[in-house]
Amino acid sequence: MSHYFVENPDVLTRERELELEIFGEKLRFLTNNGLFSCDKIDEASLTLIKNLPPITGAFLDLGCGYGVIGIALAKKFPIALTQSDINGVALEYAQKNAKLNGVSSNVIHSDGFEKIFGAFDVITLNPPIHAGKETMFRLYEESAAHLRPGGSFFIVIQKKHGAESSVKKINEIFQTCNVIYKKKGVFVIECYNTVTSGTQTNTTRSLG
Ligand SMILES: C[S@@+](CC[C@H](N)C(=O)[O-])C[C@H]1O[C@@H](n2cnc3c(N)ncnc32)[C@H](O)[C@@H]1O
């Protein structure tokens, strides 16, 4: 069985183009069989994009797939964009799509942060559910370790995908986790660590 995060060029047989109207612009995304959400831009990713507060600085689109989150945000905000994925084919599409939409992106083929050095002001993640909890939790931990002081990690989590365990994990890792969007079982959560150590203000334990 082929999962979207497993690199398998054999399944790439039908390139297609998706359109996205966002922030007053028409963006185009090339994609192909075997990539995550290749027929339709993922609703959870769109929810994440539309609900971020203004961002700036060094930005990492972790697990970027064919690049929607980082490219859409780079059209709106003054960010220095890095995009990474374990799937090299997805990454090739992210690179093509950045070019197609006039965005500059530094793409890195990496399992988690294995090949990513340096730190970021903002990291976003629509987690790879099918990769399993061990991988997802590692990505949360590594993200925390690669945030600049004052930086934020934004994650979109869906209740139907077992959000409770992810929420428990991010609350263990970060001092502060705030739900900034919550509707129909989809949550966008901003996590950060304050520079001075203080009382934990975990606010996401209940997704009710
Ligand atoms: C749910 S998809 C989101 C894709 C893209 N951000 C989007 O919104 O369309 C998760 C992505 O994480 C990638 N991924 C899975 N395991 C990974 C790992 N260990 N390190 C980096 N990326 C990973 C998958 O290849 C996939 O592209």
The ligand as a Gaussian input file, in Angstrom:
#p B3LYP/6-31G(d) Opt

LIG

0 1
 C       -0.802000      16.033000       5.902000
 S        0.463000      16.223000       4.696000
 C        0.500000      17.981000       4.522000
 C        1.133000      18.407000       3.220000
 C        1.097000      19.917000       2.944000
 N        1.648000      20.673000       4.074000
 C       -0.282000      20.381000       2.627000
 O       -0.837000      21.103000       3.447000
 O       -0.820000      20.029000       1.571000
 C        1.943000      15.853000       5.630000
 C        3.257000      15.942000       4.872000
 O        4.304000      15.562000       5.786000
 C        5.276000      14.822000       5.076000
 N        6.019000      13.997000       6.033000
 C        5.711000      12.775000       6.548000
 N        6.651000      12.348000       7.386000
 C        7.609000      13.324000       7.415000
 C        8.863000      13.442000       8.078000
 N        9.318000      12.493000       8.890000
 N        9.598000      14.564000       7.870000
 C        9.153000      15.538000       7.028000
 N        7.973000      15.469000       6.363000
 C        7.208000      14.377000       6.557000
 C        4.477000      14.020000       4.056000
 O        5.292000      13.586000       2.978000
 C        3.400000      15.023000       3.660000
 O        3.784000      15.761000       2.536000

